[in-house]
Amino acid sequence: MQHSHYIIHKPYGYLSQFIYELKRKKKLLGELYDFPAGTMAIGRLDEDSEGLLLLTTDGKVSEMVRSKKVDKEYYVQVDGIITQEAIDKIKKGVEIGFNGTKYITKPCDAFLVKEVPAFGTRGKKIRDERHGPTSWVSITVNEGKFRQVRKMTAAVGFPTLRLIRVRIGNVYLKDLQAGEVLQVADFQLDL
């Protein structure tokens, strides 16, 4: 069977799914492109998160990408000018809540992003500089607890304002624009 694979830039305000059975009207991935039946998102990005999302019709590929062998890198705009001390805490692991219990995140890579990324404006305005400065940090994890990156920045005193996944393994968002879909032969992931 020939499988289909896609790289997309999930815009703000979309769910990482194709079916939503609750009564509220939500924007779904199927509105972005005419995907074949059986297409699934590999992992998820929250409704208020943006960026790189891989889709496939191959469950084996999905399982491989979600494994802890594959790094996921996020650019995170935080409230305030993040300190090196806070970044160091994130790198070592911080305590977050997960499923009603405390959890220490695994060590990860994190650094200050000095040049503001050119992602364009988000679908919903965050806030403006009158409310104080913001900064960007790169955080690379290989685990994916519910809203983990947001909880990590909050745990060190710098709440997330905007979160954009820029890399999964060696697949990069590059200059793919919000809502753009790119069909590929396969993901060419180095494991």
Summary of the structure (lengths in Angstrom):
residues: 191
radius of gyration: 16.7
end to end distance: 23.8
largest distance: 55.3
contacts: 542
relative contact order: 0.25
helix: 16%
strand: 34%
